[in-house]
Structure formats: C-alpha cells, structure tokens
Amino acid sequence: MAKYCIKCGKALPEGVEVCPDCNIIGQSESDAALFTKLTSSADAWRESEEEERKILRRAENFHKNRKTIIIAVICAVLAIAILFLVLFNLPASRVVRALDRGEYVMAQGIWHEKMDEDDLNERIEEKLLEEAQKLCDALAARKMSDTEVKSAMDALYSFGGFTKELFAPIQKTMDALLESSGNMALGGMYFATGDYLKACDSYRLVLENDALYGEAQAKAQEALDAYAASVIDDASVLIAENEYTAAIECLKAGDRVLGDYGTFSTEIDGKIQDCYRLYETYILVSAEALAKTEDYLSAKETVRVCVEEYGYSTEALAAALEQYSVLAEKQLVTSTLVSAETLYTSGKYAEAFKVLDEIVEKVSGEYKTQAQNGIVEFETRFGKDMCAKADEKYGGDRGKVAAAIADLEAALEIRNLDTIKDKIAELEPLLPLDLISEAYSKRVGEVNRNSTEFTAIEGTKYHKWMWGRDEANIEFSLDANYDVFEAIFAFRGSSDDKKSAYFDIYLDGEKVYTSETLSAGSENPVVPVKVDVGGAKLMKIVFHCDYEASPGQNGYSYHAICVPEVYKQDK
C-alpha cells in the first residue's frame, strides 16, 4: 500500500518510508485522507516563500530569547533551593525529621537546645502524636517490647509538660496493653505453679486488640484442660481409697467450675459415670459381705446411706435395700427384745422400755406389731413386779408404807400404768395423817400447832406438837378413812409443880377418850396415847389446863400433844 507525507501530501515512492523534503514519516492512505493524492512530482502544497520567511524569523527570535529564559529559570531554582535550605535547617524541621527517623533522643535534644513550649506548633504536635501512635501500634503488634516502648515514650514525654495531655488518649490504650502483657505473664506464672484457674483468668484478661490475644485464648483453654486433668487425678486418689462419694463430689465440683467458665470436660463427665458404677459395685459387695455374717442392720445401713442420704439409686441398689431392710427389721426386733430382757432383769427398767420404744419407730409391718406386743408384755410384767415389790416392802409395817408408795411413784415415772396407780390408791390410806400440818375443819379458842422444838421434862425432844388454852378445841375431818389416833401427851417444866393439863377426844360429837392429867410433879409426865377412831367422820380435841400460857414467853405452855396422827390400821 502506498504511503503519503502528511505535511506536503506527496505520495512516497515504493519502499520509501520518510518524505525526503519534509523529513516526516509517511502514513498509509487512510491516515492521509485529508490530503489530496499527489504524484511524487506534485508541489501543490508547498508553502509560499513569504510563509517560509516568517518561520525563519520566529526561529531566530526563539534562539535570542532562550538564553534569557534559561537565566531566569536558573535564578528561580537557586532561590527555591536557598529557601529550601533555610527552611530545612530550621529547628522545627530538624525536630520533625529526627522524630520521623525515630531518633527521639536527638529530637528532644534539638527541642531543648533550640526551642521551648512557646515554639510549639501544630506540625510538631502532629508528629509527636504520630510517633506515639506508632509506638502504641508496635506495642499492640508486639513488634516492640514493653521496656522498649516505655523508654521511647519517656523520650517523647521529655519534650515537656504539654505531652501529658497530648498523649493521654494514646497512653490510656498503651497502659491497657501493658497490663494485658502483664496478665499474659501472670498467667504463665500461675500455670507453672499449678494454679490453673487463676492462670485461665489471667489469660482471659488479655485484650482483643493485643497481638497476644489468640495465643492467650489458646493458653486459657490449655489451663482449663490442665484443671480438668488435676480434678480427675484428685478423684482417682479418692477412688483408690474407696472414697467414692468424695470422688463424685470432687468431679461434680470440677464440672460446675468448668461450666462457670463456659466449657465442659468430656473426660470428667466420663469419670463421674465410671465412679458411680464403681460406687454401686462397692456398696453391693460391702452389703453382701455384712449380710453373710448376718449383720443385716449394717448391710441395710450401708445401702440406705447410698440411696437415701447420698441420693444415688439403681434397680440393683433399690432391690438390695428392700431385701436387707426386711432382714434387718426382723433381726432388730429380735435383738432388741433380748436386750430389753437383759436390761429388765438387771433392774434397768427405764433403759429396757427406752430401747423398746425406739425400735417401734424403726420398723414397720409385722415387725412393728411384734415390737408393740413385746412392749405390752413388758408393761404387764412391770406392773405386776412393781406392785409385788411394794407389798413386800410394806409387809404390814405402817412405818414402811411411805417408802412403798415412793417406789410405786418412781415406777409410775418409768411407765404410767393403771396397775401401779391402783396400788398407790390402795396403800395411800395406810399413810398416817399428820395433824400438825393437816388442815382442820374448825377451831375454837386459842389452839397452836408448832414445828419448833418441845423438850419434855424427862428430856425427849419433839418437833411436831400442839397445845391449847383451857376449853379451846380443834376439829379434823376423818371421813371414816382412819382407824387409830396416836400421839404422845407430854409435860415440861413450870413455875408451879401443881399446875396441870389434860385433853378429851370426841368422835362425831361423842367423847370417847380423856387423857391423864399431867403436871410437873406427875410420876410419868410423858404418856403414849392411842385411840380407836375407826368409822368416825369428825374428831375433836378439847384442851383443859389450870394455868395461863405466858404470851411474854412467846406463848410458852407446860403441856403438848406431840406427833399427833391418825392412820389406817391395815389394808
């Protein structure tokens, strides 16, 4: 394809690439479409001579001005260079360049030598903040150590007091990162000493924006795994000592701790199940061994503690508990009856009934009925034995009635039986009725009853006695419950040996007895008195004396009825 000069429009000879006149590379026909196709001899597009002269003049002018332009440019460049050198060597620029190179000591040296806080500008503040942030980022990425960062920050802080407020936000983040790395180190220390939970806690305090975070999380899980392993080791020691419940509780506690940390251990869970199986086997084997020795009570208790107190039950344990419970109740009732018999025959009645009462609360069904029947038999026997002992102690001796009744009342404290109550009611009438302390139904005149000392003329001392002035009397209701009135009529010294006294006894209004008249000169000034009062409902004692008792001597009297009482003759 022919080529054309895009300046003169000539068609170039075949094989020629550059127009010989214009010195321009030829183009294909399509690129030269604006030009008229000409032959190699065509000159239609040649510039006129005038046009050529204009071009030459412009070229000459350009060459003349080029030197001036070059000189101006050189001057401008020199001025800029000088200005740059001036600015480049300003203290502020030197400080910024030193900070940019990380030469913080040099930067603060220039600052303190050439400048002060009055020269502070936005550019320096921005550069200081930029460098502090770089240090913070390097610390977070753990590209610098804590010590290196602290040292570098100290250099930045040395620019002056304004840096404290300037760096405050960055320092807060940096402090958190420093604490974060401290927690990482603390976690390692706790782990090394076997305090795995504290190690985990420390690792978990490492910040998320800390490059150590991923490693810390992994180590926290490693610490929890180590804790789980230690729990299993502790439980294994307890299992070896047959302390299964303690081992189970140890494992459960470990499980709860891991749950609080949001995780779990399949190894601990599996160990718990293994421990339960071992515990069940241990309980069944232990109970069976006890049962072979016919110690069913211990066999039952072994299984019961596991099922009821510890709360672990399986079909095998429940069946064993039922089996041993039946055998134990039977054995318990039998052994208790034997024990009660031993206690009873040794006179330990209260202990015998105590073990019988306790066994009733421990058994059920037919064995409860057996125990209750045993109690009834012992109560019947106890009532008969106590009544027989009371009769034996009394033996017809009125002086022993009180002791017999006291024994019965003591027996009543052991067992509140009607048989014993009836015996007490039978013996009580045989007790003498003390007329010194017994309430009287009526009194006329001055009658005194005393518990002070009365010494008869022959020297006998009495501490229960009564006396009355002449014609004074006192009445007692007997209600036909008594057979005999008994007392001692005694006289003691007086100012006149002829002064005398005596008394009468009336039963239901009829006088049945008059005592001897006693005086200081009586041959026997102490006389026993015994009067039959059987069937009488009312007894009255009337005093007679021919002297006046001396009120000045606290009612001193010469005579007294000492230890007066009525009693039933016999049962």
Secondary structure, DSSP 8 states (H G I E B T S, - for coil): --EE-TTT-BB--TT--B-TTT--B-EETTTTTTS--B-TT--TT---HHHHHHHHHHHHHHHHHHHHHHHHHHHHHHHHHHHHHHHHTSHHHHHHHHHHTT-HHHHHHHHHHH--GGG--HHHHHHHHHHHHHHHHHHHTTSS-HHHHHHHHHHHHTT-THHHHHHHHHHHHHHHHHHHHHHHHHHHHHHHTT-HHHHHHHHTTS-TTSTTHHHHHHHHHHHHHHHHHHHHHHHHHHHHTT-HHHHHHHHHHHHHHHHHTT---HHHHHHHHHHHHHHHHHHHHHHHHHHHTT-HHHHHHHHHIIIIIS----HHHHHHHHHHHHHHHHHHHHHHHHHHHHHHHTT-HHHHHHHHHHHHHH--HHHHHHHHHHHHHHHHHHHHHHHHHHHHHHTT-GGGHHHHHHHHHHHHHH---HHHHHHHHHHGGGS-EETTTS--SEEES-EEEE-S-EE-TTS-EESSEEEE-TT-EEEEE-TT---EEEEEEEE---S-TT-EEEEEEEETTEEEEE---EETT-S-SEEEEEEE-TT-SEEEEEEEESS--BGGGTSB-SEEEEEEEEE-S--
